[in-house]
Amino acid sequence: MKEDLMDIICCPLDKSELELEVIRRDDEEILEGRLVCTECGEEYPVEEGIPNLLPPDMREA
């Protein structure tokens, strides 16, 4: 995931801003991390460079 994507994505539940917590990155992309909603606190994983913005009840365990 490119970091400038943060300018256009928001929490799918309440449309609030997301904060990015980076676990692993390369020169150009964030490979692992999580996005955390500033209002509801819901967390969305970033795995293999892909943010999973599905609501919690729609994600696979």
PDB file with SEQRES, HELIX, SHEET and CRYST1 records, atoms N, CA, C and O in Angstrom:
SEQRES   1 A   61  MET LYS GLU ASP LEU MET ASP ILE ILE CYS CYS PRO LEU          
SEQRES   2 A   61  ASP LYS SER GLU LEU GLU LEU GLU VAL ILE ARG ARG ASP          
SEQRES   3 A   61  ASP GLU GLU ILE LEU GLU GLY ARG LEU VAL CYS THR GLU          
SEQRES   4 A   61  CYS GLY GLU GLU TYR PRO VAL GLU GLU GLY ILE PRO ASN          
SEQRES   5 A   61  LEU LEU PRO PRO ASP MET ARG GLU ALA                          
HELIX    1 AA1 GLU A    3  ASP A    7  5                                   5    
HELIX    2 AA2 PRO A   56  MET A   58  5                                   3    
SHEET    1 AA1 4 LEU A  18  ARG A  25  0                                        
SHEET    2 AA1 4 ILE A  30  CYS A  37 -1                                        
SHEET    3 AA1 4 GLU A  43  GLU A  47 -1                                        
SHEET    4 AA1 4 ILE A  50  PRO A  51 -1                                        
CRYST1    1.000    1.000    1.000  90.00  90.00  90.00 P 1           1          
ATOM      1  N   MET A   1       0.859  -1.171   0.000  1.00  0.00           N  
ATOM      2  CA  MET A   1       0.000   0.000   0.000  1.00  0.00           C  
ATOM      3  C   MET A   1       0.901   1.229   0.000  1.00  0.00           C  
ATOM      4  O   MET A   1       1.847   1.315   0.783  1.00  0.00           O  
ATOM      5  N   LYS A   2       0.609   2.153  -0.860  1.00  0.00           N  
ATOM      6  CA  LYS A   2       1.326   3.426  -0.894  1.00  0.00           C  
ATOM      7  C   LYS A   2       0.811   4.323   0.228  1.00  0.00           C  
ATOM      8  O   LYS A   2      -0.390   4.374   0.492  1.00  0.00           O  
ATOM      9  N   GLU A   3       1.723   5.022   0.879  1.00  0.00           N  
ATOM     10  CA  GLU A   3       1.322   5.860   2.019  1.00  0.00           C  
ATOM     11  C   GLU A   3       0.392   7.002   1.619  1.00  0.00           C  
ATOM     12  O   GLU A   3      -0.417   7.446   2.434  1.00  0.00           O  
ATOM     13  N   ASP A   4       0.492   7.484   0.387  1.00  0.00           N  
ATOM     14  CA  ASP A   4      -0.391   8.580  -0.026  1.00  0.00           C  
ATOM     15  C   ASP A   4      -1.854   8.143  -0.192  1.00  0.00           C  
ATOM     16  O   ASP A   4      -2.732   8.986  -0.372  1.00  0.00           O  
ATOM     17  N   LEU A   5      -2.118   6.838  -0.133  1.00  0.00           N  
ATOM     18  CA  LEU A   5      -3.491   6.335  -0.124  1.00  0.00           C  
ATOM     19  C   LEU A   5      -4.244   6.824   1.124  1.00  0.00           C  
ATOM     20  O   LEU A   5      -5.473   6.897   1.121  1.00  0.00           O  
ATOM     21  N   MET A   6      -3.507   7.155   2.176  1.00  0.00           N  
ATOM     22  CA  MET A   6      -4.124   7.640   3.416  1.00  0.00           C  
ATOM     23  C   MET A   6      -4.932   8.915   3.191  1.00  0.00           C  
ATOM     24  O   MET A   6      -5.812   9.236   3.990  1.00  0.00           O  
ATOM     25  N   ASP A   7      -4.645   9.643   2.115  1.00  0.00           N  
ATOM     26  CA  ASP A   7      -5.368  10.885   1.824  1.00  0.00           C  
ATOM     27  C   ASP A   7      -6.803  10.629   1.364  1.00  0.00           C  
ATOM     28  O   ASP A   7      -7.646  11.523   1.445  1.00  0.00           O  
ATOM     29  N   ILE A   8      -7.090   9.408   0.880  1.00  0.00           N  
ATOM     30  CA  ILE A   8      -8.410   9.173   0.300  1.00  0.00           C  
ATOM     31  C   ILE A   8      -9.227   8.081   0.989  1.00  0.00           C  
ATOM     32  O   ILE A   8     -10.425   7.963   0.728  1.00  0.00           O  
ATOM     33  N   ILE A   9      -8.613   7.278   1.861  1.00  0.00           N  
ATOM     34  CA  ILE A   9      -9.392   6.224   2.514  1.00  0.00           C  
ATOM     35  C   ILE A   9      -9.912   6.691   3.869  1.00  0.00           C  
ATOM     36  O   ILE A   9      -9.341   7.582   4.498  1.00  0.00           O  
ATOM     37  N   CYS A  10     -11.003   6.072   4.305  1.00  0.00           N  
ATOM     38  CA  CYS A  10     -11.594   6.394   5.599  1.00  0.00           C  
ATOM     39  C   CYS A  10     -12.207   5.123   6.182  1.00  0.00           C  
ATOM     40  O   CYS A  10     -12.294   4.099   5.504  1.00  0.00           O  
ATOM     41  N   CYS A  11     -12.622   5.195   7.415  1.00  0.00           N  
ATOM     42  CA  CYS A  11     -13.248   4.067   8.083  1.00  0.00           C  
ATOM     43  C   CYS A  11     -14.563   3.730   7.375  1.00  0.00           C  
ATOM     44  O   CYS A  11     -15.405   4.612   7.201  1.00  0.00           O  
ATOM     45  N   PRO A  12     -14.756   2.479   6.966  1.00  0.00           N  
ATOM     46  CA  PRO A  12     -15.996   2.119   6.286  1.00  0.00           C  
ATOM     47  C   PRO A  12     -17.222   2.133   7.203  1.00  0.00           C  
ATOM     48  O   PRO A  12     -18.354   2.160   6.720  1.00  0.00           O  
ATOM     49  N   LEU A  13     -17.008   2.114   8.507  1.00  0.00           N  
ATOM     50  CA  LEU A  13     -18.145   2.101   9.434  1.00  0.00           C  
ATOM     51  C   LEU A  13     -18.695   3.492   9.716  1.00  0.00           C  
ATOM     52  O   LEU A  13     -19.909   3.695   9.706  1.00  0.00           O  
ATOM     53  N   ASP A  14     -17.800   4.458   9.969  1.00  0.00           N  
ATOM     54  CA  ASP A  14     -18.287   5.796  10.339  1.00  0.00           C  
ATOM     55  C   ASP A  14     -17.676   6.937   9.529  1.00  0.00           C  
ATOM     56  O   ASP A  14     -17.911   8.109   9.821  1.00  0.00           O  
ATOM     57  N   LYS A  15     -16.891   6.588   8.509  1.00  0.00           N  
ATOM     58  CA  LYS A  15     -16.286   7.562   7.579  1.00  0.00           C  
ATOM     59  C   LYS A  15     -15.290   8.503   8.243  1.00  0.00           C  
ATOM     60  O   LYS A  15     -15.017   9.576   7.706  1.00  0.00           O  
ATOM     61  N   SER A  16     -14.739   8.129   9.402  1.00  0.00           N  
ATOM     62  CA  SER A  16     -13.744   8.947  10.084  1.00  0.00           C  
ATOM     63  C   SER A  16     -12.350   8.652   9.529  1.00  0.00           C  
ATOM     64  O   SER A  16     -12.157   7.705   8.766  1.00  0.00           O  
ATOM     65  N   GLU A  17     -11.398   9.471   9.923  1.00  0.00           N  
ATOM     66  CA  GLU A  17     -10.014   9.293   9.482  1.00  0.00           C  
ATOM     67  C   GLU A  17      -9.418   8.028  10.077  1.00  0.00           C  
ATOM     68  O   GLU A  17      -9.839   7.547  11.129  1.00  0.00           O  
ATOM     69  N   LEU A  18      -8.421   7.503   9.368  1.00  0.00           N  
ATOM     70  CA  LEU A  18      -7.684   6.334   9.833  1.00  0.00           C  
ATOM     71  C   LEU A  18      -6.245   6.736  10.116  1.00  0.00           C  
ATOM     72  O   LEU A  18      -5.661   7.540   9.390  1.00  0.00           O  
ATOM     73  N   GLU A  19      -5.678   6.172  11.176  1.00  0.00           N  
ATOM     74  CA  GLU A  19      -4.265   6.354  11.473  1.00  0.00           C  
ATOM     75  C   GLU A  19      -3.528   5.095  11.057  1.00  0.00           C  
ATOM     76  O   GLU A  19      -4.033   3.984  11.224  1.00  0.00           O  
ATOM     77  N   LEU A  20      -2.333   5.274  10.515  1.00  0.00           N  
ATOM     78  CA  LEU A  20      -1.540   4.161  10.024  1.00  0.00           C  
ATOM     79  C   LEU A  20      -0.467   3.790  11.034  1.00  0.00           C  
ATOM     80  O   LEU A  20       0.283   4.648  11.499  1.00  0.00           O  
ATOM     81  N   GLU A  21      -0.397   2.504  11.371  1.00  0.00           N  
ATOM     82  CA  GLU A  21       0.674   1.971  12.209  1.00  0.00           C  
ATOM     83  C   GLU A  21       1.438   0.970  11.349  1.00  0.00           C  
ATOM     84  O   GLU A  21       0.906  -0.079  10.984  1.00  0.00           O  
ATOM     85  N   VAL A  22       2.688   1.298  11.027  1.00  0.00           N  
ATOM     86  CA  VAL A  22       3.501   0.487  10.125  1.00  0.00           C  
ATOM     87  C   VAL A  22       4.272  -0.559  10.907  1.00  0.00           C  
ATOM     88  O   VAL A  22       4.923  -0.247  11.905  1.00  0.00           O  
ATOM     89  N   ILE A  23       4.198  -1.806  10.450  1.00  0.00           N  
ATOM     90  CA  ILE A  23       4.984  -2.896  11.026  1.00  0.00           C  
ATOM     91  C   ILE A  23       6.175  -3.202  10.128  1.00  0.00           C  
ATOM     92  O   ILE A  23       7.293  -3.388  10.609  1.00  0.00           O  
ATOM     93  N   ARG A  24       5.928  -3.253   8.802  1.00  0.00           N  
ATOM     94  CA  ARG A  24       7.008  -3.563   7.862  1.00  0.00           C  
ATOM     95  C   ARG A  24       6.774  -2.805   6.573  1.00  0.00           C  
ATOM     96  O   ARG A  24       5.645  -2.720   6.088  1.00  0.00           O  
ATOM     97  N   ARG A  25       7.847  -2.252   6.015  1.00  0.00           N  
ATOM     98  CA  ARG A  25       7.751  -1.515   4.754  1.00  0.00           C  
ATOM     99  C   ARG A  25       8.997  -1.750   3.933  1.00  0.00           C  
ATOM    100  O   ARG A  25      10.035  -2.152   4.458  1.00  0.00           O  
ATOM    101  N   ASP A  26       8.889  -1.493   2.624  1.00  0.00           N  
ATOM    102  CA  ASP A  26      10.070  -1.468   1.788  1.00  0.00           C  
ATOM    103  C   ASP A  26      10.270  -0.020   1.349  1.00  0.00           C  
ATOM    104  O   ASP A  26       9.703   0.887   1.959  1.00  0.00           O  
ATOM    105  N   ASP A  27      11.045   0.211   0.331  1.00  0.00           N  
ATOM    106  CA  ASP A  27      11.343   1.586  -0.080  1.00  0.00           C  
ATOM    107  C   ASP A  27      10.108   2.370  -0.511  1.00  0.00           C  
ATOM    108  O   ASP A  27      10.024   3.575  -0.276  1.00  0.00           O  
ATOM    109  N   GLU A  28       9.150   1.692  -1.140  1.00  0.00           N  
ATOM    110  CA  GLU A  28       8.029   2.405  -1.738  1.00  0.00           C  
ATOM    111  C   GLU A  28       6.678   2.131  -1.082  1.00  0.00           C  
ATOM    112  O   GLU A  28       5.781   2.970  -1.165  1.00  0.00           O  
ATOM    113  N   GLU A  29       6.513   0.988  -0.439  1.00  0.00           N  
ATOM    114  CA  GLU A  29       5.189   0.600   0.043  1.00  0.00           C  
ATOM    115  C   GLU A  29       5.198   0.091   1.472  1.00  0.00           C  
ATOM    116  O   GLU A  29       6.218  -0.377   1.979  1.00  0.00           O  
ATOM    117  N   ILE A  30       4.042   0.191   2.109  1.00  0.00           N  
ATOM    118  CA  ILE A  30       3.831  -0.413   3.417  1.00  0.00           C  
ATOM    119  C   ILE A  30       3.379  -1.842   3.166  1.00  0.00           C  
ATOM    120  O   ILE A  30       2.369  -2.066   2.499  1.00  0.00           O  
ATOM    121  N   LEU A  31       4.114  -2.805   3.691  1.00  0.00           N  
ATOM    122  CA  LEU A  31       3.819  -4.207   3.452  1.00  0.00           C  
ATOM    123  C   LEU A  31       2.945  -4.800   4.541  1.00  0.00           C  
ATOM    124  O   LEU A  31       2.063  -5.610   4.254  1.00  0.00           O  
ATOM    125  N   GLU A  32       3.176  -4.408   5.786  1.00  0.00           N  
ATOM    126  CA  GLU A  32       2.361  -4.894   6.905  1.00  0.00           C  
ATOM    127  C   GLU A  32       2.117  -3.758   7.879  1.00  0.00           C  
ATOM    128  O   GLU A  32       2.972  -2.898   8.091  1.00  0.00           O  
ATOM    129  N   GLY A  33       0.947  -3.774   8.458  1.00  0.00           N  
ATOM    130  CA  GLY A  33       0.609  -2.760   9.439  1.00  0.00           C  
ATOM    131  C   GLY A  33      -0.867  -2.840   9.766  1.00  0.00           C  
ATOM    132  O   GLY A  33      -1.520  -3.861   9.554  1.00  0.00           O  
ATOM    133  N   ARG A  34      -1.369  -1.748  10.281  1.00  0.00           N  
ATOM    134  CA  ARG A  34      -2.799  -1.689  10.556  1.00  0.00           C  
ATOM    135  C   ARG A  34      -3.267  -0.255  10.461  1.00  0.00           C  
ATOM    136  O   ARG A  34      -2.511   0.691  10.681  1.00  0.00           O  
ATOM    137  N   LEU A  35      -4.529  -0.124  10.129  1.00  0.00           N  
ATOM    138  CA  LEU A  35      -5.198   1.165  10.069  1.00  0.00           C  
ATOM    139  C   LEU A  35      -6.177   1.202  11.230  1.00  0.00           C  
ATOM    140  O   LEU A  35      -6.951   0.265  11.423  1.00  0.00           O  
ATOM    141  N   VAL A  36      -6.146   2.276  12.000  1.00  0.00           N  
ATOM    142  CA  VAL A  36      -6.995   2.392  13.181  1.00  0.00           C  
ATOM    143  C   VAL A  36      -7.870   3.632  13.036  1.00  0.00           C  
ATOM    144  O   VAL A  36      -7.376   4.728  12.771  1.00  0.00           O  
ATOM    145  N   CYS A  37      -9.174   3.444  13.213  1.00  0.00           N  
ATOM    146  CA  CYS A  37     -10.125   4.557  13.124  1.00  0.00           C  
ATOM    147  C   CYS A  37      -9.937   5.490  14.314  1.00  0.00           C  
ATOM    148  O   CYS A  37      -9.833   5.042  15.456  1.00  0.00           O  
ATOM    149  N   THR A  38      -9.894   6.786  14.038  1.00  0.00           N  
ATOM    150  CA  THR A  38      -9.708   7.776  15.104  1.00  0.00           C  
ATOM    151  C   THR A  38     -10.951   7.964  15.955  1.00  0.00           C  
ATOM    152  O   THR A  38     -10.859   8.500  17.060  1.00  0.00           O  
ATOM    153  N   GLU A  39     -12.126   7.534  15.466  1.00  0.00           N  
ATOM    154  CA  GLU A  39     -13.370   7.693  16.230  1.00  0.00           C  
ATOM    155  C   GLU A  39     -13.812   6.406  16.918  1.00  0.00           C  
ATOM    156  O   GLU A  39     -13.950   6.375  18.141  1.00  0.00           O  
ATOM    157  N   CYS A  40     -14.033   5.349  16.149  1.00  0.00           N  
ATOM    158  CA  CYS A  40     -14.588   4.124  16.744  1.00  0.00           C  
ATOM    159  C   CYS A  40     -13.504   3.157  17.239  1.00  0.00           C  
ATOM    160  O   CYS A  40     -13.804   2.235  17.997  1.00  0.00           O  
ATOM    161  N   GLY A  41     -12.249   3.358  16.819  1.00  0.00           N  
ATOM    162  CA  GLY A  41     -11.159   2.513  17.285  1.00  0.00           C  
ATOM    163  C   GLY A  41     -11.036   1.181  16.561  1.00  0.00           C  
ATOM    164  O   GLY A  41     -10.172   0.374  16.904  1.00  0.00           O  
ATOM    165  N   GLU A  42     -11.882   0.935  15.565  1.00  0.00           N  
ATOM    166  CA  GLU A  42     -11.800  -0.325  14.816  1.00  0.00           C  
ATOM    167  C   GLU A  42     -10.462  -0.401  14.082  1.00  0.00           C  
ATOM    168  O   GLU A  42      -9.945   0.607  13.602  1.00  0.00           O  
ATOM    169  N   GLU A  43      -9.911  -1.612  14.003  1.00  0.00           N  
ATOM    170  CA  GLU A  43      -8.624  -1.828  13.356  1.00  0.00           C  
ATOM    171  C   GLU A  43      -8.814  -2.612  12.066  1.00  0.00           C  
ATOM    172  O   GLU A  43      -9.611  -3.548  11.997  1.00  0.00           O  
ATOM    173  N   TYR A  44      -8.064  -2.209  11.047  1.00  0.00           N  
ATOM    174  CA  TYR A  44      -8.093  -2.855   9.742  1.00  0.00           C  
ATOM    175  C   TYR A  44      -6.662  -3.246   9.385  1.00  0.00           C  
ATOM    176  O   TYR A  44      -5.777  -2.392   9.371  1.00  0.00           O  
ATOM    177  N   PRO A  45      -6.424  -4.522   9.097  1.00  0.00           N  
ATOM    178  CA  PRO A  45      -5.057  -4.973   8.829  1.00  0.00           C  
ATOM    179  C   PRO A  45      -4.579  -4.580   7.433  1.00  0.00           C  
ATOM    180  O   PRO A  45      -5.368  -4.439   6.499  1.00  0.00           O  
ATOM    181  N   VAL A  46      -3.255  -4.407   7.322  1.00  0.00           N  
ATOM    182  CA  VAL A  46      -2.587  -4.277   6.030  1.00  0.00           C  
ATOM    183  C   VAL A  46      -1.673  -5.490   5.935  1.00  0.00           C  
ATOM    184  O   VAL A  46      -0.734  -5.631   6.718  1.00  0.00           O  
ATOM    185  N   GLU A  47      -1.952  -6.365   4.973  1.00  0.00           N  
ATOM    186  CA  GLU A  47      -1.191  -7.594   4.814  1.00  0.00           C  
ATOM    187  C   GLU A  47      -0.711  -7.706   3.376  1.00  0.00           C  
ATOM    188  O   GLU A  47      -1.495  -7.551   2.439  1.00  0.00           O  
ATOM    189  N   GLU A  48       0.571  -7.973   3.205  1.00  0.00           N  
ATOM    190  CA  GLU A  48       1.178  -8.094   1.877  1.00  0.00           C  
ATOM    191  C   GLU A  48       0.900  -6.857   1.027  1.00  0.00           C  
ATOM    192  O   GLU A  48       0.728  -6.957  -0.188  1.00  0.00           O  
ATOM    193  N   GLY A  49       0.857  -5.695   1.671  1.00  0.00           N  
ATOM    194  CA  GLY A  49       0.661  -4.441   0.969  1.00  0.00           C  
ATOM    195  C   GLY A  49      -0.779  -4.103   0.641  1.00  0.00           C  
ATOM    196  O   GLY A  49      -1.041  -3.109  -0.036  1.00  0.00           O  
ATOM    197  N   ILE A  50      -1.723  -4.919   1.111  1.00  0.00           N  
ATOM    198  CA  ILE A  50      -3.133  -4.710   0.780  1.00  0.00           C  
ATOM    199  C   ILE A  50      -3.933  -4.395   2.043  1.00  0.00           C  
ATOM    200  O   ILE A  50      -3.979  -5.212   2.962  1.00  0.00           O  
ATOM    201  N   PRO A  51      -4.566  -3.214   2.099  1.00  0.00           N  
ATOM    202  CA  PRO A  51      -5.407  -2.904   3.256  1.00  0.00           C  
ATOM    203  C   PRO A  51      -6.746  -3.642   3.164  1.00  0.00           C  
ATOM    204  O   PRO A  51      -7.388  -3.640   2.114  1.00  0.00           O  
ATOM    205  N   ASN A  52      -7.159  -4.265   4.253  1.00  0.00           N  
ATOM    206  CA  ASN A  52      -8.445  -4.970   4.313  1.00  0.00           C  
ATOM    207  C   ASN A  52      -9.436  -4.062   5.032  1.00  0.00           C  
ATOM    208  O   ASN A  52      -9.447  -3.984   6.261  1.00  0.00           O  
ATOM    209  N   LEU A  53     -10.263  -3.380   4.254  1.00  0.00           N  
ATOM    210  CA  LEU A  53     -11.206  -2.421   4.821  1.00  0.00           C  
ATOM    211  C   LEU A  53     -12.611  -2.986   4.949  1.00  0.00           C  
ATOM    212  O   LEU A  53     -13.579  -2.232   5.050  1.00  0.00           O  
ATOM    213  N   LEU A  54     -12.725  -4.293   4.946  1.00  0.00           N  
ATOM    214  CA  LEU A  54     -14.024  -4.901   5.191  1.00  0.00           C  
ATOM    215  C   LEU A  54     -14.430  -4.698   6.649  1.00  0.00           C  
ATOM    216  O   LEU A  54     -13.576  -4.743   7.534  1.00  0.00           O  
ATOM    217  N   PRO A  55     -15.705  -4.477   6.912  1.00  0.00           N  
ATOM    218  CA  PRO A  55     -16.158  -4.405   8.303  1.00  0.00           C  
ATOM    219  C   PRO A  55     -15.806  -5.694   9.037  1.00  0.00           C  
ATOM    220  O   PRO A  55     -15.735  -6.754   8.416  1.00  0.00           O  
ATOM    221  N   PRO A  56     -15.587  -5.621  10.340  1.00  0.00           N  
ATOM    222  CA  PRO A  56     -15.120  -6.776  11.108  1.00  0.00           C  
ATOM    223  C   PRO A  56     -15.972  -8.027  10.932  1.00  0.00           C  
ATOM    224  O   PRO A  56     -15.422  -9.128  10.894  1.00  0.00           O  
ATOM    225  N   ASP A  57     -17.281  -7.903  10.825  1.00  0.00           N  
ATOM    226  CA  ASP A  57     -18.140  -9.078  10.708  1.00  0.00           C  
ATOM    227  C   ASP A  57     -18.094  -9.708   9.320  1.00  0.00           C  
ATOM    228  O   ASP A  57     -18.656 -10.785   9.120  1.00  0.00           O  
ATOM    229  N   MET A  58     -17.443  -9.066   8.365  1.00  0.00           N  
ATOM    230  CA  MET A  58     -17.340  -9.624   7.021  1.00  0.00           C  
ATOM    231  C   MET A  58     -15.957 -10.216   6.712  1.00  0.00           C  
ATOM    232  O   MET A  58     -15.755 -10.795   5.645  1.00  0.00           O  
ATOM    233  N   ARG A  59     -15.014 -10.072   7.637  1.00  0.00           N  
ATOM    234  CA  ARG A  59     -13.668 -10.616   7.438  1.00  0.00           C  
ATOM    235  C   ARG A  59     -13.633 -12.084   7.808  1.00  0.00           C  
ATOM    236  O   ARG A  59     -14.359 -12.538   8.692  1.00  0.00           O  
ATOM    237  N   GLU A  60     -12.774 -12.818   7.114  1.00  0.00           N  
ATOM    238  CA  GLU A  60     -12.566 -14.220   7.469  1.00  0.00           C  
ATOM    239  C   GLU A  60     -11.700 -14.293   8.720  1.00  0.00           C  
ATOM    240  O   GLU A  60     -10.832 -13.449   8.938  1.00  0.00           O  
ATOM    241  N   ALA A  61     -11.945 -15.299   9.525  1.00  0.00           N  
ATOM    242  CA  ALA A  61     -11.162 -15.476  10.758  1.00  0.00           C  
ATOM    243  C   ALA A  61      -9.766 -15.945  10.452  1.00  0.00           C  
ATOM    244  O   ALA A  61      -8.968 -16.146  11.367  1.00  0.00           O  
TER     245      ALA A  61                                                      
END                                                                             
